[in-house]
Amino acid sequence: MGEARVYILSDSLGETAERVAHGAAIQFEGDVKIERVPYVGDEAGIDRVLSRAVRGSSIIVYTMVRPELRRYLAEAADARGIPHVDLMGPIMDGLRAVLGAEPRLIPGLSHRLDQEYFARVEAVEFAVKYDDGKDPKGIRDADVVLLGVSRTSKTPVSLYLANHQLKVANVPLVPEVPVPGEVFREGRRKAVGLIIDPQLLMSIRRQRLRSLGLGSTAQYATMERIMVELDYAWEIFNRLKCPVIDVSNHAVEETATRVLELRNKEATGQ
């Protein structure tokens, strides 16, 4: 049985090329050793690997976005008689032709995008876990704490912000239920209040009751009860001295954008 050593060169992690190499190697009975060399960003790095490659038993597999490095590697490997496989270049050339656009040529971009994806997933899981005041412990780790009476879009705004990688906890404001102490101790600077027009809230709550097959005259949807709740909400907002957003007749996206603006101002000290 023959032996071969596959060198994986990448200007990022090289994980994609390594998986491809393993997928190919498993098709052979011979002994194939695979060595991944990440973050090769110049000609010197390429030369170091090629100096170890042995003609007749080594192969270079590479994923590099910079065309000048791909050309250098191909020419240097050819000069040494070392087989080489470019996994990135042909695909990028094909996309360039089809799209009629130039690539960004940013090494490691896919890894960054993976990190962003997992950060969004983590933020969504956070929003679900700490939705509607389920566990006030989340306030400590939250980026934003939304407070408001029932039906002020706290949950959908939380999930929208999660897609911007923000961890959001939301807390319902009910006069009969004390606000968790964590809100005042750890959430004061993160707090954003959501308020709504009383008439609009009454209409939304009555519609909600009807959708549940309940009578629309329940106390939950009376103007008297709504005013008690809104007065209580303002009392909490004033204690926190937090910014307040009126969600009346605003889409979830608009409210979330306003929260993002407030958070950015806080971060920049404006």
Helices and strands as residue ranges (DSSP letters): E 3-10, H 15-25, E 31-37, H 43-50, E 58-63, H 67-80, E 84-86, H 89-99, H 109-129, G 131-133, H 138-141, E 144-148, H 154-162, E 168-172, H 181-185, G 188-190, E 191-195, H 198-211, G 219-221, H 223-240, E 244-246, H 252-268
